[in-house]
Amino acid sequence: MMRRRHFLSALLASASLPALSWADAGNPAFLAAAREENGGYALFGLDNGGADLFRIPLPGRGHAAAAHPTAPEAVAFARRPGTFALVIDCVSGGVLHRLDAPEGRHFYGHGAFLEGGNLLVTTENDIDSGQGVLGLWARDAGYRRIGEIASGGIGPHELLRLPGDVIAVANGGILTHPDRGRDKLNLDTMRPNLSYVTVANGIEEVVELDAELHHASIRHLAYADGQVGFAMQWQGDLPDPAPLLGLHRKGGHPVLCSADLAEQMAMDGYAGSIAMAGGRVAITSPRGGRVHLFDTAGEFLQAVPRRDVCGVASAGAGFVVTDGLGGVLALDEGLSPLVSAPRAWDNHLVRLGG
């Protein structure tokens, strides 16, 4: 049996140990979920060159991950209408906590940390009412759920932390119910929006598009220099052209952006991911097999073809993209292959610190 003084000495020594950081996990630049050759799923940490730093198995298909700002922890979310999220120790590969959506809720696949990493916020569906909610989970209490607030609309998908712990929420507007799988139940009446929310004050601003654009489901977000970029996915018949990118500054009016007609039609009404870097905005379309680049005023710059491309993240002043064929590529004037692996990357590539 350990003597009391030995126990106290060990306790004091452990208390003086420095907290682990992302450096202890190899300083990953990106997080991404993938389906592997054997049909299983995993979360990967990648370096700046796209090489694997760690691999952590998932119990089902992952969608996106939220990285803690300082501790080497990532929360991997199930794809909608999944009900699990795993808090993963990216040093040991162990699961620290499993978050289960409360009864009557399911996750939408995204989350973000606030309050210096002490609060995790998750996008969720209130199944009975169909309204979107943001779940609140306290990290210092073992990721215990401590409440929820309204998202500002139906179908909240991605959310971003902005300066001052303001939360930008992409409310896609699409009503779903887990008993109906991934069916869309309100296409005639959907009203997507971009909402700005705080935990303390609730909904501060709601930005809606014109009524004739009500089929433009706002799904994914990026932020740089005071400007939010939002990527859209059209439901139903497509207008000519169907804008897939919007830009917004809090308190202002949204700016909708389109390429020339042929390029815009080639995107097939679907933007899968978005990132902003170096005065440019990138959106991807796995359906259209291309990346579109715009400047931050909304002017179209360039189209870059790539089959089944979807994940995109900032990398300095440029971008890195992933595809369903296992490719990780640097996006400059064209696409420069970095790594190819025997896996199918899921929709999102998450930049740590981004």
C-alpha positions as CSV (number, residue, x, y, z in Angstrom):
1,M,0.0,0.0,0.0
2,M,1.3,3.5,-0.9
3,R,2.3,5.5,2.2
4,R,0.5,8.7,2.8
5,R,3.5,10.9,2.2
6,H,4.3,9.0,-1.0
7,F,0.8,9.5,-2.2
8,L,0.9,13.2,-1.5
9,S,4.3,13.5,-3.3
10,A,2.8,11.8,-6.3
11,L,-0.3,14.0,-6.2
12,L,1.8,17.1,-6.1
13,A,4.0,15.9,-8.9
14,S,1.1,15.1,-11.2
15,A,-0.5,18.5,-10.4
16,S,2.7,20.2,-11.6
17,L,2.8,18.4,-15.0
18,P,2.1,20.7,-17.9
19,A,-1.2,20.3,-19.7
20,L,-1.1,18.5,-23.0
21,S,-1.4,20.5,-26.2
22,W,-1.9,19.9,-29.9
23,A,1.9,19.6,-30.1
24,D,1.6,16.3,-28.2
25,A,-0.6,15.0,-30.9
26,G,1.9,15.9,-33.6
27,N,0.6,19.4,-34.3
28,P,-2.1,18.3,-36.8
29,A,-3.2,20.9,-39.3
30,F,-6.5,19.3,-40.3
31,L,-9.1,16.9,-39.1
32,A,-11.2,14.8,-41.5
33,A,-13.5,11.8,-41.3
34,A,-13.4,9.1,-43.9
35,R,-14.8,5.7,-44.9
36,E,-12.0,3.1,-45.2
37,E,-11.6,0.2,-47.6
38,N,-13.0,-2.3,-45.2
39,G,-16.2,-0.2,-44.8
40,G,-15.4,1.1,-41.4
41,Y,-15.1,4.8,-40.4
42,A,-12.4,6.8,-38.7
43,L,-11.3,10.3,-37.8
44,F,-7.8,11.3,-39.1
45,G,-5.4,14.0,-38.1
46,L,-3.3,15.3,-41.0
47,D,-0.2,17.4,-41.2
48,N,0.2,20.4,-43.5
49,G,1.2,18.0,-46.3
50,G,-1.9,15.8,-45.9
51,A,0.0,12.9,-44.3
52,D,-1.7,10.9,-41.5
53,L,-0.6,11.8,-37.9
54,F,-3.3,9.7,-36.2
55,R,-6.3,7.5,-36.9
56,I,-9.1,7.0,-34.5
57,P,-12.0,4.5,-35.3
58,L,-15.6,5.8,-35.2
59,P,-18.7,3.7,-34.5
60,G,-20.5,5.0,-37.6
61,R,-20.2,7.5,-40.4
62,G,-18.7,10.8,-39.2
63,H,-19.5,14.2,-40.7
64,A,-17.4,17.0,-39.2
65,A,-15.3,17.5,-36.1
66,A,-14.8,20.3,-33.7
67,A,-11.3,20.9,-32.4
68,H,-10.7,22.3,-28.9
69,P,-8.6,25.5,-29.2
70,T,-5.8,24.4,-26.9
71,A,-6.2,20.9,-25.6
72,P,-5.6,18.0,-28.0
73,E,-9.3,17.0,-28.0
74,A,-11.7,16.7,-31.0
75,V,-15.4,16.1,-31.0
76,A,-16.4,13.8,-33.9
77,F,-20.1,14.1,-34.9
78,A,-22.3,11.5,-36.5
79,R,-24.0,12.4,-39.8
80,R,-27.6,13.6,-39.6
81,P,-29.8,12.2,-38.0
82,G,-27.1,10.6,-35.8
83,T,-27.4,10.9,-32.0
84,F,-23.7,10.3,-31.0
85,A,-20.7,12.5,-30.7
86,L,-17.3,11.3,-29.4
87,V,-14.8,13.4,-27.5
88,I,-11.5,12.0,-28.5
89,D,-8.1,12.3,-26.9
90,C,-6.0,12.9,-30.0
91,V,-2.7,11.9,-28.2
92,S,-3.8,8.5,-26.9
93,G,-6.6,7.9,-29.4
94,G,-8.9,7.1,-26.5
95,V,-12.5,8.2,-26.2
96,L,-12.9,10.5,-23.3
97,H,-16.6,11.0,-23.4
98,R,-19.6,9.9,-25.6
99,L,-22.2,12.6,-26.0
100,D,-25.7,11.3,-26.7
101,A,-28.3,13.7,-27.9
102,P,-31.1,14.1,-25.4
103,E,-34.4,12.4,-26.0
104,G,-36.3,14.2,-28.7
105,R,-33.1,15.6,-30.3
106,H,-30.6,14.6,-32.9
107,F,-27.3,16.1,-34.1
108,Y,-26.8,17.8,-37.4
109,G,-23.1,16.9,-37.6
110,H,-21.4,20.1,-36.5
111,G,-20.3,21.9,-33.3
112,A,-17.9,24.6,-32.0
113,F,-16.1,25.6,-28.8
114,L,-16.8,28.9,-27.0
115,E,-15.6,30.5,-23.9
116,G,-12.0,29.6,-24.5
117,G,-12.9,25.9,-25.0
118,N,-15.0,25.5,-21.8
119,L,-18.3,25.3,-23.7
120,L,-19.2,23.1,-26.6
121,V,-22.2,24.1,-28.8
122,T,-23.9,21.7,-31.1
123,T,-26.5,22.0,-33.8
124,E,-29.6,19.9,-33.1
125,N,-33.2,19.2,-34.2
126,D,-36.1,19.5,-31.7
127,I,-37.9,16.5,-33.3
128,D,-41.4,17.3,-32.0
129,S,-41.5,21.0,-33.0
130,G,-39.1,20.8,-35.9
131,Q,-37.3,23.9,-34.7
132,G,-33.5,24.1,-34.5
133,V,-31.7,24.3,-31.2
134,L,-28.1,24.7,-30.1
135,G,-27.1,22.3,-27.4
136,L,-24.7,23.5,-24.6
137,W,-22.2,21.2,-23.0
138,A,-19.8,22.1,-20.2
139,R,-16.3,20.6,-20.8
140,D,-15.2,21.3,-17.2
141,A,-18.1,19.2,-16.0
142,G,-17.2,16.2,-18.2
143,Y,-19.1,17.5,-21.2
144,R,-22.4,17.5,-19.2
145,R,-25.3,19.1,-21.0
146,I,-26.3,22.3,-19.3
147,G,-29.0,23.6,-21.5
148,E,-29.9,24.7,-25.0
149,I,-30.9,27.9,-26.9
150,A,-32.9,28.5,-30.1
151,S,-30.9,28.4,-33.4
152,G,-33.1,31.0,-35.1
153,G,-34.7,28.6,-37.6
154,I,-35.3,25.1,-38.9
155,G,-32.5,22.7,-39.7
156,P,-29.4,24.3,-38.2
157,H,-26.4,22.7,-39.9
158,E,-23.0,24.3,-39.5
159,L,-22.2,26.9,-36.8
160,L,-19.1,29.0,-36.4
161,R,-17.7,30.9,-33.4
162,L,-17.0,34.6,-34.4
163,P,-15.1,37.1,-32.3
164,G,-16.8,37.9,-29.0
165,D,-18.3,34.4,-28.8
166,V,-21.0,35.4,-31.3
167,I,-22.3,32.2,-33.1
168,A,-23.1,32.3,-36.8
169,V,-25.7,29.6,-37.6
170,A,-26.6,28.2,-41.0
171,N,-30.3,27.3,-40.6
172,G,-30.9,25.3,-43.7
173,G,-34.7,25.6,-43.5
174,I,-35.4,21.9,-44.3
175,L,-37.8,20.1,-41.9
176,T,-36.9,16.5,-41.3
177,H,-37.9,13.7,-38.9
178,P,-35.7,10.7,-38.0
179,D,-38.7,8.4,-38.6
180,R,-38.6,9.6,-42.2
181,G,-34.9,9.1,-42.6
182,R,-33.4,11.9,-44.7
183,D,-36.7,12.9,-46.4
184,K,-37.4,16.7,-46.7
185,L,-40.8,17.5,-45.4
186,N,-41.4,21.2,-46.1
187,L,-39.8,22.1,-49.5
188,D,-42.8,24.3,-50.4
189,T,-42.5,26.4,-47.2
190,M,-38.9,26.3,-46.3
191,R,-37.2,29.5,-45.1
192,P,-33.5,29.2,-44.7
193,N,-31.5,31.9,-42.9
194,L,-28.2,33.0,-41.5
195,S,-28.6,33.7,-37.8
196,Y,-26.3,35.4,-35.3
197,V,-26.8,34.2,-31.7
198,T,-25.1,34.5,-28.3
199,V,-25.5,32.3,-25.3
200,A,-26.3,35.3,-23.1
201,N,-28.7,37.2,-25.4
202,G,-30.1,34.6,-27.7
203,I,-30.9,35.5,-31.3
204,E,-29.4,38.9,-32.3
205,E,-29.8,39.0,-36.0
206,V,-31.6,36.9,-38.7
207,V,-30.7,37.3,-42.3
208,E,-33.1,35.8,-44.9
209,L,-32.9,35.8,-48.7
210,D,-35.6,37.1,-51.0
211,A,-38.7,34.9,-51.2
212,E,-37.9,33.6,-54.6
213,L,-34.7,32.1,-53.2
214,H,-36.4,30.1,-50.4
215,H,-35.2,26.9,-51.9
216,A,-31.5,27.9,-51.4
217,S,-30.7,25.9,-48.2
218,I,-27.9,27.7,-46.3
219,R,-25.7,24.9,-45.0
220,H,-22.0,25.7,-44.5
221,L,-20.0,28.7,-43.2
222,A,-16.6,30.3,-43.3
223,Y,-15.3,33.5,-41.7
224,A,-12.5,36.0,-42.4
225,D,-11.9,39.7,-41.7
226,G,-15.4,40.4,-40.4
227,Q,-17.2,38.7,-43.3
228,V,-19.2,35.5,-43.2
229,G,-19.3,33.3,-46.3
230,F,-22.3,30.9,-46.6
231,A,-22.6,28.0,-49.0
232,M,-26.0,26.9,-50.3
233,Q,-27.6,23.7,-51.6
234,W,-30.7,24.1,-53.8
235,Q,-33.8,22.1,-53.4
236,G,-36.2,21.5,-56.3
237,D,-36.0,23.1,-59.7
238,L,-32.9,25.3,-60.3
239,P,-33.2,28.8,-61.5
240,D,-30.7,30.1,-64.1
241,P,-28.3,30.7,-62.5
242,A,-28.7,29.2,-59.0
243,P,-26.4,31.2,-56.7
244,L,-24.5,28.9,-54.3
245,L,-22.3,31.5,-52.4
246,G,-23.4,34.3,-50.2
247,L,-21.3,36.9,-48.3
248,H,-22.5,38.9,-45.3
249,R,-21.2,41.4,-42.8
250,K,-23.2,41.6,-39.5
251,G,-25.8,44.4,-39.8
252,G,-25.6,44.6,-43.6
253,H,-27.3,43.0,-46.6
254,P,-26.2,39.6,-48.1
255,V,-24.3,39.6,-51.4
256,L,-25.0,36.6,-53.6
257,C,-22.3,35.4,-56.0
258,S,-22.4,33.4,-59.2
259,A,-20.0,32.3,-61.9
260,D,-20.8,32.6,-65.6
261,L,-23.9,30.6,-66.6
262,A,-22.2,27.5,-67.9
263,E,-20.0,27.2,-64.8
264,Q,-22.8,27.9,-62.5
265,M,-25.0,25.2,-64.1
266,A,-22.1,22.7,-63.9
267,M,-22.1,23.0,-60.1
268,D,-25.6,21.2,-60.2
269,G,-27.1,23.4,-57.5
270,Y,-24.9,22.1,-54.8
271,A,-22.0,23.6,-52.7
272,G,-20.7,21.0,-50.3
273,S,-18.1,23.0,-48.3
274,I,-16.6,26.5,-48.1
275,A,-13.4,28.2,-46.9
276,M,-11.9,31.7,-46.9
277,A,-8.2,32.6,-47.1
278,G,-6.0,35.2,-48.7
279,G,-8.8,37.4,-49.9
280,R,-10.5,34.6,-51.7
281,V,-13.5,32.3,-51.1
282,A,-13.6,28.7,-52.2
283,I,-16.7,26.5,-52.6
284,T,-16.7,22.9,-53.7
285,S,-19.3,20.7,-55.5
286,P,-18.9,17.0,-55.4
287,R,-21.9,16.7,-57.7
288,G,-20.4,19.1,-60.2
289,G,-16.8,17.9,-59.7
290,R,-15.3,21.3,-59.4
291,V,-14.1,24.1,-57.1
292,H,-15.2,27.7,-57.6
293,L,-13.0,30.6,-56.4
294,F,-14.3,34.1,-55.8
295,D,-12.8,37.3,-54.3
296,T,-14.3,38.6,-51.1
297,A,-16.3,41.2,-53.1
298,G,-18.1,38.3,-54.8
299,E,-16.4,38.4,-58.2
300,F,-15.8,35.0,-59.8
301,L,-12.1,34.2,-60.3
302,Q,-11.7,30.6,-61.4
303,A,-13.1,27.1,-61.7
304,V,-10.9,24.1,-61.0
305,P,-12.2,20.6,-61.9
306,R,-11.8,17.6,-59.6
307,R,-14.0,14.6,-59.4
308,D,-16.0,14.1,-56.2
309,V,-14.3,17.1,-54.4
310,C,-15.9,18.3,-51.3
311,G,-13.7,19.0,-48.3
312,V,-11.9,22.4,-48.3
313,A,-10.0,24.3,-45.7
314,S,-7.6,27.3,-45.6
315,A,-3.9,26.7,-45.7
316,G,-2.0,30.0,-45.2
317,A,-3.2,32.2,-48.1
318,G,-4.3,29.2,-50.1
319,F,-6.5,26.1,-49.7
320,V,-6.4,22.3,-49.3
321,V,-9.1,20.1,-50.7
322,T,-10.1,16.5,-50.2
323,D,-12.2,14.2,-52.4
324,G,-14.1,10.9,-52.2
325,L,-11.2,9.1,-54.0
326,G,-8.8,9.5,-51.1
327,G,-7.0,12.6,-52.5
328,V,-5.6,15.5,-50.5
329,L,-4.6,18.3,-52.8
330,A,-3.2,21.8,-52.6
331,L,-5.4,24.3,-54.5
332,D,-3.3,27.0,-56.2
333,E,-3.7,27.9,-59.8
334,G,-4.7,24.3,-60.2
335,L,-4.6,21.2,-58.0
336,S,-1.3,19.8,-56.8
337,P,-1.6,16.3,-55.3
338,L,-0.2,16.0,-51.7
339,V,-1.4,12.5,-50.6
340,S,-3.6,9.8,-51.9
341,A,-4.9,7.2,-49.5
342,P,-7.2,4.1,-49.8
343,R,-10.2,5.8,-48.3
344,A,-13.2,8.1,-49.2
345,W,-13.0,11.4,-47.4
346,D,-16.3,12.7,-46.0
347,N,-17.7,16.2,-46.7
348,H,-15.5,18.3,-44.5
349,L,-11.9,19.2,-43.9
350,V,-11.5,21.1,-40.6
351,R,-8.5,23.4,-40.1
352,L,-7.2,23.5,-36.6
353,G,-7.0,27.1,-35.4
354,G,-9.0,28.2,-38.3
